[in-house]
Amino acid sequence: MQLYRLLTGPDDASFCHKVTQALNKGWALYGSPQLSFNTETNQMMCAQAVIKTVDYGEYSPDMKLGEQ
């Protein structure tokens, strides 16, 4: 089964740690990171898609993908 997540957050160290944690749990980068400027918070925001193939279970909308 293929899993997909879109990690998002401010363009700072916390976002880098979020992506690094996913990579160390077996997720792989999917596509290029994206940046967008949030005019309400006056802050750059990042997004990075990640994917992971697992050999167990069936997909359910109740899955907690961050725990995979």
Beta strands, then each sheet from edge to edge (+ up, - down):
strand 1: 2-10
strand 2: 28-38
strand 3: 43-53
sheet 1: 1+ 3- 2+
end
